[in-house]
Amino acid sequence: MAAEPMDLEDLDAEDPSAVARWPMLVMIGIAVIVGADVVSDAGAGTGWMHVALEVAAMVGALAGAIALWRQAEHRRRRIGHLEREVQAARGEAEAWKREAGEHLRGLGVAIDAQLTRWQLTGAEREIALLLLKGLSLKEIAGVRETSERTVRQQALAVYRKSGLGGRAELAAFFLEDLLLPGGVPGA
C-alpha cells in the first residue's frame, strides 16, 4: 500500500520551517551552481558583463534563501507564541470549570427541581433544557430525532405549564439573577 502524499498544511503543522525548507534548498543549490559557473567563466576569460549577471543571479538566489529562512523563523516563533497563548487559555478555562463546577451543579439541581414543580413530562423537560442551552427548534428536532412540529408543540406545553411567554422568559426565569452580582446599583 502506497503512502499518501503529505499535504503542505500537514507539513506546516509539524514543522513551520519545513514549508520553506525545500524552496530555500533549491535557491541555495541554484546559487552554488551559478557560483561554480562564475568561477569557471572567470577562469576562462568570459566577459565581465556575463560574469556580473551571473553574480547578480547568485546573490539574488542567496537573498531569496535568506528571506525564506527569516520568514520560516518568524512563523516558528509566532506559532510558539500562539501555542503558549492556547495553553494559557486552556488553563484559565480549566480553572473556571473547577471554580464554577459546584455552582453549576447546584444550578442544575435547582433547574431540575423547578421543572418538576411545573409538572413537565420527560420529553418536555428535555425540550426545556435544550431550549435553555440555546438550540433552535430545528436543532432540537434533529437531536431528538423527531419532527420540528412535535418539538414546537412540546415547547408550547413547557411555556403553558410554566406560565412563561416564550424562550426568552424561560431563560430569564433561571438566569436573570445570575447575570449581575448581588448588590450592583441599578440592577
WOLIN-V539452 format. One record per pair of residues at least 4 apart in sequence whose C-alpha atoms are under 7 Angstrom apart, sorted by the first residue. I is the first residue (numbers start at 1). J is the second residue. Records with the same first field share a line. If there is no record, write none. Layout:
# WOLIN-V539452
I=J + J
This chain:
# WOLIN-V539452
6=10 + 11
7=11
8=12 + 19
9=13
10=14
11=15 + 18 + 19
12=16 + 18 + 19
16=72 + 75 + 76
17=21 + 72 + 73 + 76
20=24 + 68 + 69 + 72
21=25
22=26
23=27
24=28 + 65 + 68
25=29
26=30
27=31 + 61 + 62 + 64 + 65
28=32 + 61 + 62 + 65
29=33
30=34 + 61
31=35 + 58 + 61 + 62
32=36
33=37
34=38 + 54 + 58
35=39 + 58
36=40
37=41
38=42 + 51 + 54 + 55
39=43
40=44
41=45 + 46 + 51
42=46 + 51
46=50 + 51
47=51
48=52
49=53
50=54
51=55
52=56
53=57
54=58
55=59
56=60
57=61
58=62
59=63
60=64
61=65
62=66
63=67
64=68
65=69
66=70
67=71
68=72
69=73
70=74
71=75
72=76
73=77
74=78
75=79
76=80
77=81
78=82
79=83
80=84
81=85
82=86
83=87
84=88
85=89
86=90
87=91
88=92
89=93
90=94
91=95
92=96
93=97
94=98
95=99
96=100
97=101
100=104
101=105
102=106
103=107
104=108
105=109
106=110
107=111
108=112
109=113
110=114
111=115
112=116
113=117
114=118
115=119 + 120 + 125
116=120
118=161 + 162
120=124 + 125 + 158
121=125
122=126
123=127
124=128 + 154 + 155 + 158
125=129
126=130
127=131 + 154 + 155
128=132 + 155 + 158
129=133
130=134 + 135 + 140
131=135 + 167
132=171
135=139 + 140
136=140
137=141 + 148 + 151 + 152
138=142 + 148
139=143
140=144
141=145 + 146 + 147 + 148 + 151
142=146
146=150
147=151
148=152
149=153
150=154
151=155
152=156
153=157
154=158
155=159
156=160
157=161
158=162
159=163 + 164 + 165 + 166
160=164
164=169 + 170
165=169
166=170
167=171
168=172
169=173
170=174
171=175
172=176
175=179
180=184
